[in-house]
């Protein structure tokens, strides 16, 4: 019985390793697009990120008031907090970004920083529920709360 379990476990491990190797490009075959994607860049001037849900209302679990203006914002507003590197010391405060995801796009106003020095991932866009709704992602969707997106400064 132990031999069968060990054989099965060994088979599963080999199978998983083979699947992973098939997904990882070899060193010389890494395209410029793959390198840009790893840096959070893309050819269309869009930046790859992860969209997360955040409350911007007082007592809503999003922390204190927004960094840009010291105020809380309604979750019915299309507002976002950007990771520290994208927040850029507040240079994007009150500017709009266009978020592309789920086959939709939406403009949202930058009002806060998601502090990467305090645990926020370096590729994060925290968004109000209004942003998620505009992207066509309902609260019951398995994508709600965490979704790969692209974004760019709005024109």
C-alpha positions as CSV (number, residue, x, y, z in Angstrom):
1,X,0.0,0.0,0.0
2,X,2.8,2.4,0.9
3,X,4.5,1.7,-2.4
4,X,1.4,2.6,-4.3
5,X,1.0,5.9,-2.5
6,X,4.6,6.7,-3.1
7,X,4.4,5.8,-6.8
8,X,1.2,7.9,-7.2
9,X,2.8,10.8,-5.3
10,X,5.9,10.6,-7.5
11,X,3.8,10.5,-10.6
12,X,1.8,13.6,-9.6
13,X,5.0,15.5,-8.8
14,X,6.6,14.7,-12.2
15,X,3.3,15.6,-13.9
16,X,3.2,19.0,-12.2
17,X,6.9,19.8,-12.9
18,X,6.3,19.0,-16.6
19,X,3.3,21.3,-16.7
20,X,5.3,24.1,-15.1
21,X,8.2,23.7,-17.4
22,X,5.9,23.9,-20.4
23,X,4.6,27.3,-19.1
24,X,8.1,28.9,-18.4
25,X,9.9,30.2,-21.5
26,X,13.6,29.2,-21.8
27,X,16.1,32.0,-21.3
28,X,16.8,32.7,-25.0
29,X,13.2,32.5,-26.0
30,X,11.9,35.3,-23.7
31,X,10.4,37.9,-25.9
32,X,10.6,41.6,-25.4
33,X,6.9,41.6,-24.6
34,X,7.5,39.1,-21.9
35,X,10.2,41.2,-20.4
36,X,8.0,44.3,-20.5
37,X,5.2,42.4,-18.9
38,X,7.5,41.3,-16.1
39,X,8.3,45.0,-15.5
40,X,4.6,45.9,-15.5
41,X,4.7,47.5,-19.0
42,X,3.0,46.7,-22.2
43,X,3.2,47.8,-25.9
44,X,-0.1,49.7,-25.8
45,X,1.1,52.1,-23.1
46,X,-0.9,50.1,-20.6
47,X,0.4,48.8,-17.3
48,X,-0.4,45.4,-16.0
49,X,-1.8,45.3,-12.5
50,X,-4.0,43.5,-10.1
51,X,-7.4,45.1,-9.3
52,X,-8.6,44.7,-5.7
53,X,-11.6,46.0,-4.0
54,X,-11.3,48.7,-1.3
55,X,-13.7,50.8,0.8
56,X,-13.0,54.5,0.7
57,X,-15.8,55.3,3.2
58,X,-15.3,56.1,6.9
59,X,-15.4,52.9,8.9
60,X,-15.4,50.8,5.7
61,X,-12.1,49.0,6.3
62,X,-10.0,50.9,3.9
63,X,-8.0,52.6,6.6
64,X,-7.9,56.3,7.2
65,X,-9.0,59.1,4.9
66,X,-7.5,59.4,1.4
67,X,-3.9,60.6,1.0
68,X,-4.8,63.1,-1.7
69,X,-7.3,65.2,0.2
70,X,-7.7,63.9,3.7
71,X,-11.3,63.0,3.0
72,X,-13.3,59.8,2.8
73,X,-15.1,59.0,-0.5
74,X,-18.3,57.2,-1.3
75,X,-18.0,53.7,-2.7
76,X,-20.5,54.9,-5.4
77,X,-17.7,57.1,-6.8
78,X,-15.2,55.6,-9.3
79,X,-12.1,56.1,-7.2
80,X,-8.8,54.2,-6.8
81,X,-5.7,54.0,-4.7
82,X,-2.5,53.2,-6.5
83,X,0.6,51.3,-5.3
84,X,3.3,53.5,-4.0
85,X,5.4,53.5,-7.2
86,X,2.4,54.5,-9.3
87,X,1.1,57.0,-6.8
88,X,4.4,58.7,-7.3
89,X,4.4,60.9,-4.2
90,X,0.9,62.2,-5.0
91,X,1.7,63.3,-8.6
92,X,-1.4,61.4,-9.8
93,X,-3.8,62.8,-7.2
94,X,-7.2,63.7,-8.7
95,X,-6.0,62.6,-12.1
96,X,-8.0,59.9,-13.9
97,X,-6.7,56.5,-15.1
98,X,-8.5,54.2,-17.5
99,X,-8.8,50.6,-16.2
100,X,-9.2,47.8,-18.7
101,X,-10.6,44.5,-17.5
102,X,-13.4,42.0,-18.1
103,X,-13.9,43.2,-21.6
104,X,-14.8,46.7,-20.4
105,X,-13.0,49.9,-19.5
106,X,-13.7,52.6,-17.0
107,X,-12.2,55.9,-15.9
108,X,-11.5,56.3,-12.2
109,X,-10.0,59.1,-10.1
110,X,-6.9,58.6,-8.1
111,X,-7.6,59.7,-4.5
112,X,-5.3,57.5,-2.4
113,X,-2.0,55.5,-2.1
114,X,-1.9,51.8,-1.4
115,X,1.3,52.0,0.7
116,X,3.7,49.3,-0.6
117,X,5.9,49.9,2.5
118,X,3.0,48.8,4.7
119,X,2.1,45.6,2.9
120,X,0.3,46.6,-0.2
121,X,1.6,44.7,-3.3
122,X,3.7,46.8,-5.7
123,X,1.3,46.1,-8.6
124,X,-2.0,46.9,-6.9
125,X,-4.9,49.2,-7.9
126,X,-7.4,49.3,-5.1
127,X,-10.8,50.2,-6.5
128,X,-14.2,51.2,-5.1
129,X,-17.2,49.0,-5.7
130,X,-18.4,51.5,-8.3
131,X,-15.3,50.7,-10.5
132,X,-16.0,47.0,-10.2
133,X,-19.6,47.6,-11.2
134,X,-18.6,49.7,-14.2
135,X,-16.3,46.8,-15.3
136,X,-19.3,44.5,-15.2
137,X,-18.1,42.4,-12.3
138,X,-20.8,41.7,-9.8
139,X,-20.2,41.1,-6.1
140,X,-21.2,37.5,-6.6
141,X,-18.6,36.9,-9.4
142,X,-15.6,34.8,-8.5
143,X,-13.5,37.6,-10.0
144,X,-14.8,40.2,-7.6
145,X,-12.1,41.4,-5.3
146,X,-9.1,40.2,-7.3
147,X,-8.7,40.5,-11.1
148,X,-5.8,41.0,-13.5
149,X,-6.2,44.3,-15.4
150,X,-4.3,46.8,-17.4
151,X,-4.5,50.6,-16.8
152,X,-3.2,53.8,-18.3
153,X,-3.3,57.5,-17.6
154,X,-6.6,58.7,-19.0
155,X,-6.4,61.0,-22.1
